[in-house]
């Protein structure tokens, strides 16, 4: 009985390893013959920006916008820089498929990652957010208070980057049981189900 089981297992393994379909593609876009390609942009392509040691926020904004505009498929870019945070919005052709827009967005993020001034930047291709970034940039240039601009920028970043459960921590000084209490001293937690 053991010999038959071993022979059956060996035969199954040998026959299943040879059934690879080499023509199949997991992506429906690849089945039409178009192949997505990744394009990279050299951060040193513009010699005018070779001396970019410690930049002001405004200089860094202009530099990042120029860097992003050189990526193929990007028609325009808006950038807002506050300290170490940069949010870049890109304009792409509105008729492009979602997958192509994602590919362009990835290429932009890759170009920014490779550049020391753009490392850690947040990229969006959303038209509404891009328009808001342009308005925030105009407000900064006009000298509006930073507090209002920072709040709006935080809203944009919160819309792009979701809140992760691991990022939440109780504030110091408050015990977790106190935080779970609803007004009136009753627990805000749902009691566990009993069987």
C-alpha positions in Angstrom: 0.0 0.0 0.0 2.8 2.4 0.8 4.6 1.7 -2.4 1.4 2.5 -4.4 0.9 5.7 -2.5 4.5 6.8 -3.0 4.3 6.0 -6.8 1.0 7.8 -7.1 2.5 10.9 -5.3 5.6 10.8 -7.4 3.6 10.5 -10.6 1.4 13.4 -9.6 4.3 15.6 -8.8 6.1 14.8 -12.1 3.1 15.4 -14.3 1.9 18.6 -12.5 5.3 20.3 -12.9 5.1 20.2 -16.7 1.8 21.9 -17.1 2.9 25.5 -17.3 1.0 27.7 -19.8 3.7 30.1 -21.0 1.3 32.2 -23.1 -1.0 33.3 -20.3 -0.8 36.7 -18.8 -2.4 37.6 -15.5 -2.9 41.2 -16.6 -5.7 41.8 -19.2 -3.8 44.8 -20.5 -0.8 42.6 -21.4 -3.1 40.3 -23.4 -3.8 43.1 -26.0 -0.1 43.3 -26.9 0.7 46.5 -25.0 3.4 46.2 -22.4 3.6 48.7 -19.6 7.1 50.1 -19.1 8.7 51.9 -16.3 10.6 55.1 -17.2 13.1 56.8 -15.0 14.2 60.4 -14.9 17.7 61.4 -14.1 17.7 63.9 -11.3 20.8 65.5 -12.8 19.2 66.1 -16.2 18.9 69.8 -15.6 22.4 71.4 -15.1 20.8 74.6 -13.8 19.8 72.7 -10.6 23.2 71.1 -10.0 23.9 73.3 -6.9 20.9 72.5 -4.7 22.5 72.1 -1.2 20.2 73.6 1.4 17.2 75.0 -0.4 14.4 77.2 0.8 10.9 75.8 0.7 10.1 77.9 -2.3 13.2 76.8 -4.2 12.5 73.2 -3.4 8.9 73.6 -4.6 10.1 75.0 -7.9 12.8 72.3 -8.2 10.4 69.4 -7.5 7.8 70.8 -9.9 10.4 70.9 -12.7 11.7 67.4 -11.9 8.1 66.0 -12.0 7.2 67.8 -15.3 10.1 66.0 -17.0 8.5 62.6 -16.4 6.8 61.4 -19.6 3.0 61.6 -19.4 3.0 64.5 -16.8 1.4 67.6 -18.3 1.8 69.8 -15.2 2.6 69.6 -11.5 1.9 71.5 -8.4 3.9 71.1 -5.2 3.6 72.4 -1.7 6.6 72.2 0.7 6.5 72.8 4.4 9.6 71.8 6.2 10.4 68.1 5.5 7.0 67.4 4.0 6.3 67.8 0.2 3.0 67.0 -1.4 3.1 66.8 -5.2 0.0 66.8 -7.4 0.4 65.8 -11.1 -1.8 66.7 -14.1 -2.2 63.8 -16.6 -4.3 63.4 -19.7 -7.9 62.9 -18.4 -8.5 60.2 -21.2 -5.8 57.9 -19.8 -6.8 54.6 -18.3 -6.5 54.2 -14.6 -3.7 51.7 -14.8 -1.7 54.1 -17.0 -2.2 57.0 -14.5 -1.0 54.7 -11.8 2.1 53.8 -13.8 2.9 57.5 -14.3 2.3 58.2 -10.7 4.7 55.4 -9.7 7.3 56.8 -12.1 7.0 60.2 -10.5 7.3 58.7 -7.0 10.3 56.8 -8.2 12.0 59.9 -9.6 11.3 61.8 -6.4 12.6 58.9 -4.3 15.9 58.9 -6.2 16.4 62.7 -5.7 17.5 63.9 -2.2 15.2 66.9 -2.3 12.1 64.7 -3.2 12.7 61.8 -0.9 9.6 61.2 1.3 7.3 63.3 -0.9 3.7 62.3 -1.3 2.3 62.0 -4.8 -1.3 62.3 -6.0 -2.9 62.3 -9.4 -6.3 63.3 -8.1 -7.6 66.3 -10.0 -9.4 67.9 -7.0 -6.4 67.5 -4.7 -4.1 68.9 -7.4 -6.3 72.0 -7.7 -6.2 72.4 -3.9 -2.5 72.1 -4.0 -2.3 74.9 -6.6 -4.5 77.1 -4.4 -2.4 76.4 -1.3 0.7 77.3 -3.3 -0.9 80.6 -4.3 -1.9 81.3 -0.7 1.7 80.7 0.5 3.1 83.0 -2.2 0.6 85.7 -1.2 1.7 85.5 2.5 -1.4 84.0 4.1 -1.0 82.7 7.7 0.8 79.3 7.8 -1.7 77.9 10.4 -4.6 77.9 7.9 -2.4 76.5 5.1 -1.0 73.8 7.4 -4.5 72.7 8.3 -5.6 72.4 4.7 -2.3 70.6 3.8 -2.9 68.2 6.7 -6.4 67.5 5.4 -5.0 66.7 2.0 -2.3 64.4 3.4 -5.0 62.7 5.5 -7.0 62.1 2.4 -4.1 60.5 0.6 -2.5 58.5 3.4 -5.1 56.7 5.5 -4.9 56.3 9.2 -3.4 52.9 10.1 -4.4 51.1 13.3 -0.7 50.6 14.3 -0.2 54.4 14.1 -2.7 55.2 16.8 -1.5 55.4 20.4 -3.3 56.6 23.5 -2.2 60.0 24.6 0.1 60.0 27.7 -1.7 60.7 30.9 -4.9 59.0 29.9 -5.5 55.4 30.7 -7.0 53.1 28.0 -9.9 52.3 30.2 -10.7 56.0 30.7 -10.6 56.6 26.9 -13.2 53.8 26.4 -15.7 55.3 28.7 -18.7 57.0 27.2 -20.1 60.2 28.6 -21.9 59.4 31.9 -19.3 56.9 33.0 -20.6 54.0 30.9 -18.3 51.9 28.9 -18.3 52.7 25.2 -17.1 49.2 24.2 -19.4 46.5 22.9 -19.5 43.6 25.4 -18.1 40.3 24.0 -20.6 37.8 22.7 -21.5 34.8 24.8 -22.3 31.5 23.4 
